[in-house]
Amino acid sequence: MLDVKVQKDIALPRDQLLLDRIKLSVVPGLGPVLRQRLIYEFGSVSKIFEQSVSSLQSIHGVGNHLASAIFSSRTSTKPSRILDECKQHGINILLDTDPEFPELLSHIPDPPDMLFIRGTFEPCDRLAIAVVGARHATTAGQRITKTFANGLARAGLTIVSGLARGIDAAAHHEAIRAGGRTIAVLGSGLRNIYPREHARFVEDIIQHGCAISEVPPSTPPQAAAFPRRNRIVSGLCVGTLVIQASERSGALITARLAGEQGRDVFAIPGPIECRMSAGCHSLIRDGVTLVTCVDQILDELGPLYKKATCTSRPEVHHPAERKLNEFERNVLAAIDATSNQNKSTTIDAVVEYTNLEASRVLAACSALEIHRITIRFPGNIIERR
């Protein structure tokens, strides 16, 4: 129902629509749920600013103080300054009515109504997984993060995390090193990077994905913003993987939010004497999926592959196909061409079809198995997964 009324705003010039949205978003104490309620009740953002204080107070959850703040914001020059700052520093603004706005994120209970972004979202980012965990990760935790982030990125999943020290940073780094995509979700503004030592790292991230925030560019880091940031981390993803977390870790908030959003949650167990494993063990006791290797996550997410794969490449049935070289793609095409009604074929049939050396075909088939695109059975039978 909300979408029907929000459409009225689209007739406004783009800059005016952005100004109205920013104006509403910077009202202190006005969260996304109340913002959506106001838009629904009054029909558009612009009409909210035409209301009297008493009219605003008639909306459930809007008291006198908040109604007065909304009314007073009509004459604020801050939104214009924010919009100018974005234009000056190459920061784009995505509204929840824009076609580029992440579809999965729009389905959470309290989605942001706008995102500040550097870099770009791609269609294949619809198949993303959050990798989160302790800021003070152990050496083993760092090593495990690299293994999982690398394997998941090579399988075609976009790695999403919160740019924090420890597990988050390792996940972003490894996704880039594996040639994959990564998305950093900030709790501060895009021109006020936290932690500060990751400012240069963000420049690498936007070359391999994007950095996003729901708060204006110069917003400083505030403790209350990071739990809110976590709902976006999980909301962008089909699943969340927790690698090392203490009993009070923010990663557990992300995991809880993922569960509430109806997304898969995975946790990696660790030594019982390790404080950084306590949070993961708690999650596992509560019923989240215990995983010890990348393949287990891919098996759980398998049914989502065909649905979430990039629409710009309709011929691709598995996200890992984007990683194949030309020879491997040719062998895969031959597998498809020679497969019977059961979708299986033989390596001999592929060799005959391609007229290539058997050793080269075997090498390509092994690569396809490693990418989990195909599976081989006794008798040199091969088929797609």
KEFI-516808 format. One record per residue: residue in three letters; x, y, z of N, C-alpha, C, O in turn. Coordinates in steps of 0.001 Angstrom, whole numbers, plus 500000, padded with zeros to 6 digits. Each point is the difference from the previous one (the first is absolute). Example, Ala and Ser with C-alpha at 12.3 -4.5 7.8 and 13.67 -1.06 7.14 Angstrom:
2
ala513190494310507800499110501190500000500900501200500000501036499981500665/ser498614501069498615500820501190500060499230501090500730500509501108500169/
//
This chain:
385
met500811498798500000499189501202500000500854501265500000499626501006499397/leu501522498941501280500844501176500066500409500463498612500026501201499734/asp500296497858499372500509500347498690499019500863499225500411500894499261/val498280498844500903498986500734499251500075501481500326499939500837499099/lys500191499495502174500012501409500392501343500654499719500047501170499622/val501033498105500553501320500569499772500166500417498546500756500928499717/gln498563498418499361500131500315498586499697501465499714500497500538499010/lys498710500119501817499647501396499765501228500894500024500009501044499348/asp501029498572501388501210500801500091500806499977498712500764500927499733/ile499075498019499462500859499812498838499792501104498973500888500254499187/ala497949500414500830499749501086499060500864501224500300500145500873499144/leu500426499205502050500848501133500360501330499918499266500446498903499662/pro500215502262500079501368499973499463500902499199500931499809499993501216/arg501165499339498202500861499097500781500649500713501192499979499480501116/asp500594501702498655500680500700501099499025500383501112500350499946501179/gln498437500437498453499007500355501024499590498780500800499828500068501217/leu500017498811498087499655498754500686501103499599500966499723499584501125/leu501539500540498437501127499680500878500036500927501208500229499554501125/leu499544501742498639500014500953501109498925499670501035500251500054501204/asp498559499607498321498917499665500928500334498743500791499762499937501207/arg500795499056498109500355498761500701501101500247501031499931499501501123/ile501084501273498489501087500303500933499471500811501181500367499766501152/lys498775501181498538499411500848501040499298499142501055500112500257501199/leu499173498738498345499284499128500930500968499082500751499809499709501180/ser501230499842498116500908499024500603500868500588501101500467499268500873/val499759502048499100500885500603501009499238500559501197500596500618500882/val498088499165499152499237500414501185500403499116501176499844498782499917/pro500667501782501172500440499184501148498855499169500573498898500502500220/gly501383498226500016499020499131500640498981499380499066499116499266500443/leu501000501024498256499040499462499033500642498828499267500831500203499115/gly498790498565501247500563498802499403499266499569498749499000500614499628/pro501483498325499707499418499565498730498554499538500092499227500212499066/val500393499164502041498618499510500124499029501175500063498980500009499311/leu501347500990501528499130501179500095499998500795498701498964500536499605/arg502185499546499728500054500719498722499052499368498991499250500696499316/gln500791497972500599499110499312499069498539500185500385499132500111499135/arg500602499920502162498622500197500464499496501384499598498860500142499558/leu501987500878500595499619501361499627499759500107498493499033500624499562/ile501863498756499644499843500035498546498688499331499604499277500486499131/tyr500430498395501519498762499292499672498769500822500364499053500088499218/glu500962500511501964498826500730500475499725501268499197498846500346499750/phe502241500355499842499796501281499316500182499902498486499751500973499288/gly500676497876500214500027499790498556501320500249499319500261499404498955/ser500596501459501593501319500255499419500845500739501021499483500534500982/val501820499492498779500892500717500912499694501486499970499947500643501048/ser499850499912497764499759501445499891498765500425500783499975501089500574/lys499007498067499455498763500365500703500178499960501523499250500646500731/ile501740498597499739500271499979501441500352501413500474499599500420501086/phe501157500308498079500455501334500393498930501072499821500226501171500305/glu498609498419499199498874500923499895499077499908501213499042500763500120/gln501257498291500781499105499748501141500304500921501168501122500478500168/ser497851499757500633500173500746501251500563499077501071500019498781499829/val500434501797501265500523499201501109498914499068500533500271498835500289/ser498511501666499841498918499166500534499666498856499049499689498895500443/ser500373501361498264499741498935499025501074498925500083499701498808499934/leu501542501614500210501097499046500129499855499174501278500300498807500010/gln499242501829501059499831499308501276498903498945499954499951499111500851/ser499185500986498173498909499025499903500489498633499552499264499017500091/ile501972500913499426500577498724499545500557499245501192500746500555500807/his498890498190499296500452499168501125501525499976500076500674499692499017/gly499862500634502155501438499984500216500658501355499864501175500156500333/val498081500830499180500548501353499829499479500893501128498829500379500017/gly502053499947500914499624500876501104500220501458499653500371500330498873/asn499403500535502090500106501443499766501418500409499613500195500798499084/his500789498652501620501392500367499730500394499625498570500602500807499292/leu499062497974500281500360499548498667499212500754498933500548500371498962/ala498166499855501295499177500753499046500558501411499799500020500513498881/ser500425500100502197500577501342499906501311499984499217500288500920499234/ala500504498024500966501269499880499273499754499832498501500716500585499187/ile498282498625500444499668499811498584499521501313499403500415500376498903/phe498715500321501812499451501273499524501119501028499809500020500726499007/ser500902499328501942501088500983499936500992499686498884500672500902499500/ser499428497822500102500991499598498995499680500538498609500836499939499099/arg497940500592500727499602500489498682500943501082499481500241500091498796/thr500291500724502104500844501127499589501492499717500178500826500898499833/ser499520497869500503501400499658500235500804500060498694499525499574498947/thr501684500956501140500903500022498838500943498804499985500781499829499063/lys499145499341501979500917498858500093499836499030498833501013499541499472/pro497764500116500091499864499065498869500689500490498733500596499202499277/ser499332502099500441500674500545498807501506499846500117500678499694499019/arg499845500520502186501442499850500205500420498547499811501052499722499424/ile498123499354501062500303498571499848499984499609498529500882499274499540/leu498128501199499727499902499669498575501196500573499240500548499332499124/asp499860501885501196501175500600499358501260499206500325500856499787499141/glu499242499781502110501166499216500414500074498691499211501078499593499566/cys497786499756500253499968498749499238500450500219498561500785499218499463/lys498714501850499914500376500294498612501489500306499891500656499593499041/gln499866501118501935501403500403499968500951498820500165501103500006499454/his498468498983501298500916498897500333499611498673499337500456498938500422/gly498716501123498561499692498792499236499208498966500769500171498800499783/ile498966501646501111499156499096500780498601500019499406499374501056499912/asn500140497799499688498656499903499456498993499710501114500364499525501076/ile498387500763498651498921499720500956498983499094499316499462500334498944/leu500286498528501667498980499077499501498770500101500880500087499863501220/leu498779500375498169498738499996500726499353498628499899500285499239499075/asp498847500448501874499363498680499976499045499843498821499510498900499746/thr500219502190499531499171499929498802500829499837498729499445499816498917/asp501879500249501209500875499847498836500131498531499610500030499140500880/pro500050500548497826500131498598499578501291499352500473500067498776500117/glu500968502030500159501278499437500450500008499647501475500922499334500472/phe498068501101500260499966499737501443499930498485500222499185499326499370/pro501668500124501529500059498544500183498652499397500395499396500389500999/glu500152498661498201498671499422500220499895499287501343499010500160500713/leu502013499049499637499952499281501273499880500958501176499268499738500954/leu501452501368498971499988500970501101498622500638500157499591500335501112/ser499708499830497796498678500623500070498969499112500689498911500464500340/his501426498248499871499051499064500591500156499839501511499236499257500615/ile501734501420499994500157499857501448498944500860500699499431500894499374/pro500296498852501914498927500727500688500201501507500075499029500756499973/asp502238499694500120500273501438500146501088500435499015501092500384500419/pro498623499560498288501025500344499004500337501484500027499142500824500320/pro502090499525499350500319501421499845499266500538498774499797499273499028/asp499811501987501017499307500555498831500972500638499020499609500407498906/met501662499679501487501025500475499074501360499456500428500221499678501168/leu500673500229497866501359499565500257500960500963499319499806500361498840/phe501217500049501873501105500739499409501016498953499539500322499075500746/ile500177501069498032500803498922499434501171500530499174499861500956499237/arg501281498409500930501139500161499089500261498635499394500030498996500710/gly500160500964497977500057498721499303498626499692499438499157500888499873/thr500624497864499793498726499626499377499486498670500520500774499123500385/phe497913500743499619499373498695500162499898499358498628499736500682499010/glu500471498015500926499833499245498761498896498969500213499730499616501137/pro499621499926497771498954498982500161500477498764500757499241499413500771/cys502022500189499011500487498788500673500155500178501503500197499016500713/asp499719502231499793500073500223501449498756499510500720499948499991501229/arg499046499599497998498819499402500627500352498657500638499272499513500865/leu501835499890498714500479498770500636501201500376500858501149499850499586/ala498564500642501619501043500490500901499907499283501332498935499534500404/ile502210500387500272500025499401501332500786500913500931501065500501499639/ala498408499710501553500697500805500995501008499119500741499678498888500419/val501534501620499733501035499316500782500392500949501123500597501047499750/val499074498596501475500189500899501135500633499251501161500009498770500040/gly500523502003500908500602499363501166500747500991500871499774501208499932/ala501111498266500879500668500770501047500973501026499430500675499749499001/arg499385501405501649501013500993499652501381499530500446501000500256499329/his499046499057501809501278499507500523500138498513499675500134499162500892/ala499832500538497831500049498603499565501372499400500277501018500691499967/thr498984498025500302501262499290500188500640499734498638499387500218498955/thr501850499309501079500683499634498753499223498926499261499879500038498775/ala499592498999501981499195498944499381498733500575499376499596499582498915/gly499780501371501763498793500619499471500263500738498702499195499945499071/gln501939500751500868500376500694498767500216499003498864499575500221498866/arg501092498687501464500286498987498971498703499368499483499835499806498795/ile499258499878502115498718499398499600499197500981499143499365499606499022/thr500669501675501355499282501016499225500509500057498571499212500060499056/lys502095499922500786500579500047498658499566498789499176499675500125498820/thr500324498709501813499607498781499281498552500081499540499696499703498844/phe499413500695502052498580500037499649499684501136499040499272499800499027/ala501266501394501230499716501124499102500525499737498602499354500348499012/asn501812499040500905500581499676498696499121498996499256499680500196498827/gly499937498736501858499193498963499361498630500502499586499513499666498919/leu499862501137501937498672500528499680500067500996498847499123500015499136/ala501925500820500852500151500964498907500256499286498683499446500381498969/arg501389498586501058500282499249498773498767499247499500499877499717498808/ala499224499966502100498755499334499601498982500982499429498928499593499553/gly501403501705500460499125500992499388499178500820500962499180500807499562/leu501009499017501751499243500782500968500714501314500296501227500040500098/thr498011501018500042500529501287500439500155499959501520499093499571500711/ile502060500877499777500279499979501442499629501353500602500516501037499582/val498596498946501391499536501217500668500484499990501442499925498977500680/ser500572502166499784500395500094501403499983501460500417499594500872499232/gly500859499392502018499832501321500577501233500848500109499985501017500694/leu501113498589498626501244500772499947500715500115501343500959500762500119/ala498595498500500890500652500064501303501353499306499948500316499293499043/arg500470500918501991501267499275500116499715498511500189498877499616500327/gly502121499564499470499852498567500259499339499243498871500432500089498851/ile498516499163501470499341499116499039499455500786498805500179499580498856/asp499162501550501391499411500781498909501053500379498971499831499746498808/ala501255500860501654501050500459499088500611498833499235500262500109498802/ala499964498777501885500575498825499335499077499482498901500469499576498944/ala498223500457501299499036499525499002500019500895498758500014499503498874/his499987501825501334500074500921498865501288499786499195499974499889498774/his501143500057501942501302499818499352500018498737499141500432500027498847/glu499099498877501724500097498719499299499067499935498805500327499383498986/ala498510501250501127499086500043498848500662500694498820499890499541498863/ile500799501567501404500705500719498939501139499153499452500194499919498787/arg500559499452502110501133499180499559499553498830499137500734499552499118/ala498042499950501144499478498862499233499391500443498671499536499165499223/gly500461502139500512499406500502498761498496500136500063499345500104498963/gly500084499897502261498554500103500154499554501413500317500773500954499913/arg497967499155500455499425501300500357499775500062501510499789498985500664/thr500263502237499849499773500179501434499283501317500249500188500972499268/ile498987499050501776499239501187500383500289500309501464499841499144500870/ala500582502084499390500256500440501373498845500889500455499660500975499330/val499745498687501800498888500780500552500526500758501213500425499393500982/leu499545501927498947500582500826501045498953500457501011498828500181499669/gly501623499999501567499148500573501028500188501500500100499254500683500702/ser501745499826498592500261501441499936499797500457498567499622499203499141/gly500630502092500590499848500512498652501154499594499098501069499619500475/leu498706500466498224501015499565499027501207500929499945501022499648499411/arg498875501532501194501154500896500089500541500064501424500781500889500339/asn498800498172500479500465499946501380500219498528500345499368499453500903/ile501544499926498355500212498546500071500438499582501397500875500618500607/tyr498502498326499883500394499425501287500133498487499840499106499350499456/pro502033500077501029501165500660500596500807500783498958499983499675498813/arg500715501352501648500674500929499098501038499312499119500211500398498854/glu500433498572501683501051499343499212499461499260498791500775499539499162/his497891500338500732499402499319498854499576500966498894499357499595499032/ala501006501688501113499590500990498991500552499650498624499276500071499006/arg501995499552500926500577499623498692499419498682499511499816499798498800/phe499904499327502119499438498693499647498647500169499297499674499245499084/val499550501743501347498703500256499369500171500297498517499151499622499192/glu501947501054500437500239500298498587500167498707499193499573499926498848/asp501043499067501755500109498696499328498640499326499902499659499413498972/ile499576500674502090498684499343500033499092500535498902499309499221499343/ile500678502089500445499074500555499011500406499650498573499204500153499073/gln502026499380500746500405499497498684499534498569499783500020499504498873/his499564499834502192499575498600499917498607499796500596499650498893500410/gly499564502171499635498669499918500592499542501381500396499908500887499151/cys499802499313502120499561501331500446500119500122501511500101499011500726/ala499885502236499715499893500332501426498719500798500163499739500918499223/ile499457498742501779498700500641500165499769500404501450500608499458500923/ser498500501505499248499589500428501338498605500591499881499635500528498950/glu499588499388502112498678500636499977500035501387500621498975500680500056/val502212499754500419500103501323500622500807500929499096500816499522499212/pro498978501796500883500690500955499136501522499881500081500535499499500989/pro500161500964497966501432499732499849500904500402501156500960499290500297/ser498757501833500364500899500482501057499618499504501389500614500411500985/thr498393498722499116499548499519501309501116499251500725500562499055499445/pro499770501346501786501050499285500747499499498661500519498792499782500093/pro502131499317500247499578498717500572499374500192501371500543500713500845/gln498313498649499374499315500053501286499604498581500390499579499213499151/ala500554500466502116499779498630500471498641499452499572499894498841499599/ala499079501983500484498646499528499700499812499673498522499083499264499638/ala501781501278499511499819499807498555500421498606499542499508499516498981/phe501381499840501743500552498743499502499013498827500084499938499205499062/pro499292500660502020498962498960499968498982500232498882499503499044499404/arg500184502232500309499080500295498904500642499654498667499330499511499090/arg501974500743500794500739499621498792499891498504499737499924499569498849/asn500068499638502225500016498538499853498770499463499285500080498973499325/arg498779501706500812498796499510499322500143500129498479499389499243499246/ile501422501721500315500252500158498567500981498940499520499850499455498907/val501158500255501916500961498938499652499258498695499728500200499377498957/ser498949500211501969499264498744499817498903500135498955499699499046499282/gly499698502148500632498886500200499080500380499935498538499152499723499152/leu502115500527500538500476499927498620500241498566499542500225499755498815/cys499728499291502125500553498671499735498977498877500105498981500114500681/val501330498795498617499183498798500125500376499214501254499236499148500454/gly501921501134500097500424499300501213501094500772500714500637500878499418/thr499574498788501845501039500636500817500870498927500631499494499058500611/leu501812501086499239500966499081500595500716500706501142500573501073499811/val499393498324501376500677500566501164501272499193500259499952498786500198/ile501179501907499796501302499375500255500602500666501231500434501150499934/gln499593498155501156500494500499501277499173501189500503499846501007499308/ala499647498855501871499216501066500624499936499736501490499710498884500433/ser500559502143500344499828499867501443498514500019500321499167500203499117/glu500510499586502149498591499910500386499252501326499850498770500014499960/arg501957501087499959499354501310499832500404500654498674499949501223499865/ser500436497986499197500478500521498722498874500613499179498864499527500035/gly501463501534499222499036500582499075499617499037498901498929500121499405/ala501959498905500318499688498996498977498771499187500382499270499533499126/leu500493500294502167498819499261500442498730500804499726498937499431499754/ile501183501898500292498856500851499631499678499811498523498837499889499615/thr502212500077499563499798499779498563499344498656499751499090499892499178/ala501370499074501532499429498665499838498533499973500415499171499390499325/arg500512501269501785498602500037500455499121500722498979498896499554499688/leu501607501559499802499239500749499003499789499185498729498928500036499397/ala502112499228500204499876499148498804498889498977500195499198499762499096/gly500758499632502095498938499037500286498627500636499956499058499416499466/glu500823501791501100498715500707499982499594500400498590498813500129499701/gln502175500066499434499725500358498610499725498780499120499749500133498802/gly500302498675501804499733498780499252501171499528499158499807499277499023/arg501413501124501346501186499613499245500735498870500724499850499826501210/asp500939499417498044500788498919500592501101500562500892500558501061499719/val499747498226501349501099500374500894500903498792500190499531498893500262/phe501773501334499604500999498947500155501009500427501062500297501185500146/ala500224497840500590501006500304501010501086498930499970499732498822499763/ile501499501617500484501150499090500016500388499729501446500256500940500752/pro499792497801499652500380499679501377501493500207500222500770500094499044/gly499631499975502212501417500160500322500329499309501304499144499327500574/pro502079500824499908500399499381501266499134500483501160499693501189500090/ile499920497919500779499087500374501084500641500969500983499295500724500702/glu502041499298499357500659500902500941500238501386499389500472500903500691/cys499209499270498037500242501281499330498800500929500199498879499676499610/arg501375501483501004498925500958500272499321500450498709498802500283499988/met501961499781498934499457500462498729499125498959499295499412500282498956/ser500506498524501616499116498977499426498664499918500729499072499339499534/ala500834501334501612498801499862500839498729500442499278498959499354500120/gly501124501741499134498822500493499299499530499041498919498800499791499828/cys502151499624499440499640499026498968499358498766500619499020499472499474/his501530500075501633499424498832500663498584500291500494499132499128499959/ser500641502094500505498652500388500429499034499968498823498872499526500136/leu501559500974498717499159499969498805499666498570499599498860499684499659/ile502148499463500388499796498596499612499018499320500945499153499223499561/arg500957501067501746499049499450500966498579500465499694499029499281500233/asp500873501941499239498675500561499687499455499510498664498884500347499612/gly501910498841499686499458499365498795500504500497498670499516499541498965/val501455501394501008500509500419498693500867498878499424500407499089500721/thr499866500985497996500706498923499307501490500028500303500675500997499745/leu499831497910500796501433499849500238500673499669498681499548499105499286/val501528501602500375500738499709498775501488499912500300500524500688500876/thr500132498454498377501449499847500152500733500150498676501228499935499965/cys498034500265498939500640500213498701499060500791499092498797500082500247/val501769500487498715499237500821499067498904499195499315498895500501499790/asp501410498249499860499033499167499276498682499862500753498937499927499383/gln501123500037501940498763499851500778499102501220499840498777499872499950/ile501826501308499970499207501213499772499417499984498595498827500320499808/leu501987499311499214499520499966498615498874498989499828499067500225499229/asp501024498656501493498916499009499939498702500578500553498924499768499448/glu501183500991501653498801500590500597499389501077499096498779500138499921/leu502082500620499403499526501090499161499706499573498571499480500789499211/gly500846497980500453499869499514498633498699500350499307500041500493498873/pro498793499278501744498724500312499331499839501473499640499177500342499151/leu501614500548501497499862501425499716500792500429498770499763501079499458/tyr501178498086500095500898500410498933499266500450498747500219501105499505/lys498900498025499981499342500307498736499145501248500113499904500779499051/lys499468499419502118499129501153500212500792501292500079499551501042499523/ala501641498887501086500737501228500298501092500344499008500577501083500098/thr499734498049498953501081500253499056499686501222499153498835500315499756/cys502199500364499804499841501253499257499046499872498826500141499097499175/thr498891501802500747499057499990498880500655500501498722499485499773498905/ser501649500909501232500689500475498806500710498880499268500460500193498874/arg499639498644501742500623498836499374499047498828500088500264499061500750/pro498609500958498494498979498976500163500469498612499645499391499013500413/glu501719500892498802500461498672499632500779499326501118500292498807499919/val500050501950501131500767499449501113499047499385501019499102500676500501/his501094498047499803499121499308500944500600499893501390499294499664500950/his501969500611499184500698499875501277500929501196500120500696500312499033/pro499352500389502131500791501220500106501481499808499740500667500933499552/ala499871497874500719501426499770499800500386499982498527501187500073499680/glu497837499831499415500328499981498574500669501292499552500700500030498988/arg499072501060501792500659501257499661501505499918500162500725500839499467/lys499765498145501275501428499876500272500725499134498975501227499908500031/leu498037499461499065500612499046499076500746500713498884499630501095499575/asn501450498240499954500658500525498805499270499500498755499060499211500101/glu501373501247498731499268499684498775499985498495499717498982499466499559/phe502134499847500689500070498563499735499038499241500900499303499095499541/glu500653501266501741499094499332500935498540500247499632499159499112500145/arg500546502086499382498624500277499563499624499160498786498862499547499878/asn502102500248499225499725499172498821499728498550500395499119499349499438/val501642500158501527499784498628500464498646499898500693499284499014499820/leu500360501998500970498698499997500661498872500021498964498989499316500160/ala501191501469498786498987500044498938499865498626499337498901499596499621/ala502210499695500244499963498656499417499303499012500924499303499096499538/ile500882501075501757499292499160500974498496500201499860499235499035499998/asp500348502218499884498577500299499818499472499404498694498902499447499948/ala501913500682498999499555499556498678499872498483499897499156499497499259/thr501672499779501477500002498535499894499213499319501114499914498772500034/ser499509502014500883499274499403501126498685499384499546499342500498499086/asn500289498398501579498735499333499697498878500623500820500179501052500614/gln498670498294499393498852500548500722500232500074501501499356500782500699/asn501563498405499790500339500037501428501078501035500304500500500083501122/lys499856500714497850500996501071500120501398499479500283500830500714500564/ser499438498040499048501343499447500178500598499629498652499281499757499031/thr502040500202500922500711499605498796501268499272500433500194499748501189/thr500662499914497866501269499351500335501140500864499498499846500788499067/ile501292499047501568501171500764499566500389499605498578500443500843499220/asp499392497873500439500285499560498631499129500742498997500474500399498937/ala498243499788501402499091500711499098500434501452499827499896500555498907/val500591500060502171500470501383499925501252500093499137500143500924499200/val500772498104500967501224499970499184499643499870498525500551500705499154/glu498532498399500548499596499788498608499312501242499438500240500377498853/tyr498916500251501939499255501174499550500928501179499718499823500715499014/thr501168499486501856500893501155499869501194499733499096500627500932499495/asn499691497769500299501188499624499220501267500578500623500925500420499304/leu499089499589502035501158500499500744500739498842500653499481498888500092/glu501736501387500357500773498970500688499303499617501306499501500855500732/ala500479497833499542499321499509501192500587500600501274499270500302500944/ser502063499869499079500641500535501207499534501422500293499826500363501163/arg499970500449497796499552501374500195498531500034500450499619500818500837/val499572498289498599498604499924500414499900499567501458499205500545500766/leu501616498462499613500005499533501390500391501129500950499409500146501070/ala501583500650498541500436501127500841498875501010500157499774500516501094/ala499520499770497815498885500944500067498872499450500862499387500741500768/cys500336497959499111498952499384500818500350500062501483499124500190500844/ser502157499650499465500439500114501393499766501417500522499575500190501139/ala500711500809498006499766501393500402498515500249500243499632500709500937/leu499517498712498224498558500168500170499523499363501301499087500505500653/glu501544498374499716499650499359501270500431500859501187499275500132500986/ile501915500447498899500504500855501073499078501195500200499764500432501129/his499720500096497774499074501132500072498589499564500399499103500832500136/arg500708497867500048498711499437500401498895500258498968498826500138500344/ile501583499922498384499039500154498916499524498630499528498836499822499642/thr502075499223500364499668498635499578500412499009501081500701500344500951/ile498849498427498881500381498912500905500300498773499154499306499731499020/arg501736499518501361500403498819499231499636498734500766500144499929501220/phe499381499074498038499614498715500563500869498889499410500642500204498970/pro499386498620501672500749498867499437499595499730498551498847500189499613/gly502124499367499601499737499739498591500185501238499146499513500054498871/asn501198500963501667500247501253499280498714500721499589499958500702498990/ile498997499106501817498732500712499777500094501376500688500487500115501125/ile499046500900498187500072501351500538498677500707499759499379499824498952/glu500193500968502007498764500761499833500070501292500799500806500148500918/arg498323500781498706499897501243500759499422499733501379499205499080500190/arg501210501748500775499398499895501334498577500545499971499319500002501025/
//
